[in-house]
Amino acid sequence: MKIKLAAAVAIFVLATPPVVAQDLPTDQLDRHAETVRQDMLLKSTLRHSTARQNARSTPRVTTSQAAACAKKAQFRSEHGAGHPKVQKLYGLCRRVGL
Protein backbone atom coordinates (compact mmCIF):
# COMPACT_ATOMS: atom_id res chain seq x y z
CA MET A 1 0.00 0.00 0.00
CA LYS A 2 2.87 2.34 0.77
CA ILE A 3 4.34 1.73 -2.67
CA LYS A 4 1.04 2.55 -4.39
CA LEU A 5 0.71 5.73 -2.31
CA ALA A 6 4.27 6.78 -3.09
CA ALA A 7 3.74 6.06 -6.79
CA ALA A 8 0.50 8.05 -6.81
CA VAL A 9 2.18 11.01 -5.10
CA ALA A 10 5.12 10.84 -7.52
CA ILE A 11 2.80 10.77 -10.54
CA PHE A 12 0.76 13.66 -9.12
CA VAL A 13 3.90 15.76 -8.48
CA LEU A 14 5.28 15.07 -11.95
CA ALA A 15 1.97 15.73 -13.69
CA THR A 16 1.25 19.13 -12.11
CA PRO A 17 2.97 22.18 -13.59
CA PRO A 18 5.36 23.97 -11.28
CA VAL A 19 4.16 27.15 -9.63
CA VAL A 20 7.14 29.17 -10.87
CA ALA A 21 6.10 28.59 -14.48
CA GLN A 22 3.04 30.80 -14.19
CA ASP A 23 2.68 33.48 -16.81
CA LEU A 24 3.45 37.03 -15.81
CA PRO A 25 0.71 39.61 -16.37
CA THR A 26 2.21 40.87 -19.62
CA ASP A 27 -0.54 43.39 -20.24
CA GLN A 28 0.31 45.08 -16.94
CA LEU A 29 4.02 45.11 -17.82
CA ASP A 30 3.25 46.52 -21.26
CA ARG A 31 1.14 49.30 -19.76
CA HIS A 32 3.88 50.17 -17.29
CA ALA A 33 6.52 50.20 -20.02
CA GLU A 34 4.33 52.47 -22.16
CA THR A 35 3.82 54.83 -19.20
CA VAL A 36 7.56 55.01 -18.54
CA ARG A 37 8.26 55.62 -22.23
CA GLN A 38 5.68 58.41 -22.43
CA ASP A 39 7.10 60.01 -19.26
CA MET A 40 10.64 59.94 -20.64
CA LEU A 41 9.47 61.37 -23.96
CA LEU A 42 7.61 64.20 -22.23
CA LYS A 43 10.58 65.07 -20.03
CA SER A 44 12.91 65.04 -23.04
CA THR A 45 10.56 67.25 -25.02
CA LEU A 46 10.27 69.75 -22.18
CA ARG A 47 14.03 69.70 -21.55
CA HIS A 48 14.84 70.44 -25.20
CA SER A 49 11.99 72.82 -26.03
CA THR A 50 12.89 76.05 -27.83
CA ALA A 51 11.08 78.18 -25.25
CA ARG A 52 13.20 76.71 -22.46
CA GLN A 53 16.39 77.13 -24.47
CA ASN A 54 15.53 80.75 -25.21
CA ALA A 55 14.80 81.39 -21.54
CA ARG A 56 18.17 79.92 -20.55
CA SER A 57 20.13 81.72 -23.26
CA THR A 58 18.63 85.15 -22.51
CA PRO A 59 20.90 86.73 -19.91
CA ARG A 60 19.28 88.47 -16.98
CA VAL A 61 20.65 91.92 -16.21
CA THR A 62 21.14 92.76 -12.55
CA THR A 63 20.96 96.30 -11.21
CA SER A 64 24.72 96.38 -10.58
CA GLN A 65 25.40 95.32 -14.17
CA ALA A 66 23.06 97.99 -15.49
CA ALA A 67 24.72 100.63 -13.31
CA ALA A 68 28.22 99.58 -14.43
CA CYS A 69 27.21 99.57 -18.09
CA ALA A 70 25.61 103.02 -17.72
CA LYS A 71 29.00 104.37 -16.61
CA LYS A 72 31.05 102.60 -19.29
CA ALA A 73 31.54 105.80 -21.36
CA GLN A 74 32.83 107.64 -18.29
CA PHE A 75 35.17 104.74 -17.47
CA ARG A 76 36.47 104.76 -21.05
CA SER A 77 37.15 108.51 -20.95
CA GLU A 78 39.09 108.13 -17.67
CA HIS A 79 41.22 105.12 -18.63
CA GLY A 80 41.28 105.16 -22.43
CA ALA A 81 39.67 102.88 -25.00
CA GLY A 82 42.65 100.51 -25.16
CA HIS A 83 42.68 99.70 -21.42
CA PRO A 84 42.02 95.97 -20.83
CA LYS A 85 39.42 96.62 -18.14
CA VAL A 86 37.53 99.02 -20.43
CA GLN A 87 37.51 96.42 -23.21
CA LYS A 88 36.35 93.75 -20.77
CA LEU A 89 33.56 96.03 -19.48
CA TYR A 90 32.37 96.73 -23.03
CA GLY A 91 32.42 93.01 -23.82
CA LEU A 92 30.43 92.14 -20.70
CA CYS A 93 27.89 94.87 -21.40
CA ARG A 94 27.56 93.67 -25.00
CA ARG A 95 27.01 90.08 -23.78
CA VAL A 96 24.05 91.09 -21.56
CA GLY A 97 22.61 93.36 -24.25
CA LEU A 98 23.48 96.78 -22.80
C-alpha positions in Angstrom: 0.0 0.0 0.0 2.9 2.3 0.8 4.3 1.7 -2.7 1.0 2.5 -4.4 0.7 5.7 -2.3 4.3 6.8 -3.1 3.7 6.1 -6.8 0.5 8.0 -6.8 2.2 11.0 -5.1 5.1 10.8 -7.5 2.8 10.8 -10.5 0.8 13.7 -9.1 3.9 15.8 -8.5 5.3 15.1 -12.0 2.0 15.7 -13.7 1.2 19.1 -12.1 3.0 22.2 -13.6 5.4 24.0 -11.3 4.2 27.2 -9.6 7.1 29.2 -10.9 6.1 28.6 -14.5 3.0 30.8 -14.2 2.7 33.5 -16.8 3.4 37.0 -15.8 0.7 39.6 -16.4 2.2 40.9 -19.6 -0.5 43.4 -20.2 0.3 45.1 -16.9 4.0 45.1 -17.8 3.2 46.5 -21.3 1.1 49.3 -19.8 3.9 50.2 -17.3 6.5 50.2 -20.0 4.3 52.5 -22.2 3.8 54.8 -19.2 7.6 55.0 -18.5 8.3 55.6 -22.2 5.7 58.4 -22.4 7.1 60.0 -19.3 10.6 59.9 -20.6 9.5 61.4 -24.0 7.6 64.2 -22.2 10.6 65.1 -20.0 12.9 65.0 -23.0 10.6 67.2 -25.0 10.3 69.7 -22.2 14.0 69.7 -21.5 14.8 70.4 -25.2 12.0 72.8 -26.0 12.9 76.1 -27.8 11.1 78.2 -25.3 13.2 76.7 -22.5 16.4 77.1 -24.5 15.5 80.8 -25.2 14.8 81.4 -21.5 18.2 79.9 -20.5 20.1 81.7 -23.3 18.6 85.1 -22.5 20.9 86.7 -19.9 19.3 88.5 -17.0 20.7 91.9 -16.2 21.1 92.8 -12.5 21.0 96.3 -11.2 24.7 96.4 -10.6 25.4 95.3 -14.2 23.1 98.0 -15.5 24.7 100.6 -13.3 28.2 99.6 -14.4 27.2 99.6 -18.1 25.6 103.0 -17.7 29.0 104.4 -16.6 31.1 102.6 -19.3 31.5 105.8 -21.4 32.8 107.6 -18.3 35.2 104.7 -17.5 36.5 104.8 -21.1 37.1 108.5 -20.9 39.1 108.1 -17.7 41.2 105.1 -18.6 41.3 105.2 -22.4 39.7 102.9 -25.0 42.7 100.5 -25.2 42.7 99.7 -21.4 42.0 96.0 -20.8 39.4 96.6 -18.1 37.5 99.0 -20.4 37.5 96.4 -23.2 36.4 93.7 -20.8 33.6 96.0 -19.5 32.4 96.7 -23.0 32.4 93.0 -23.8 30.4 92.1 -20.7 27.9 94.9 -21.4 27.6 93.7 -25.0 27.0 90.1 -23.8 24.0 91.1 -21.6 22.6 93.4 -24.2 23.5 96.8 -22.8 
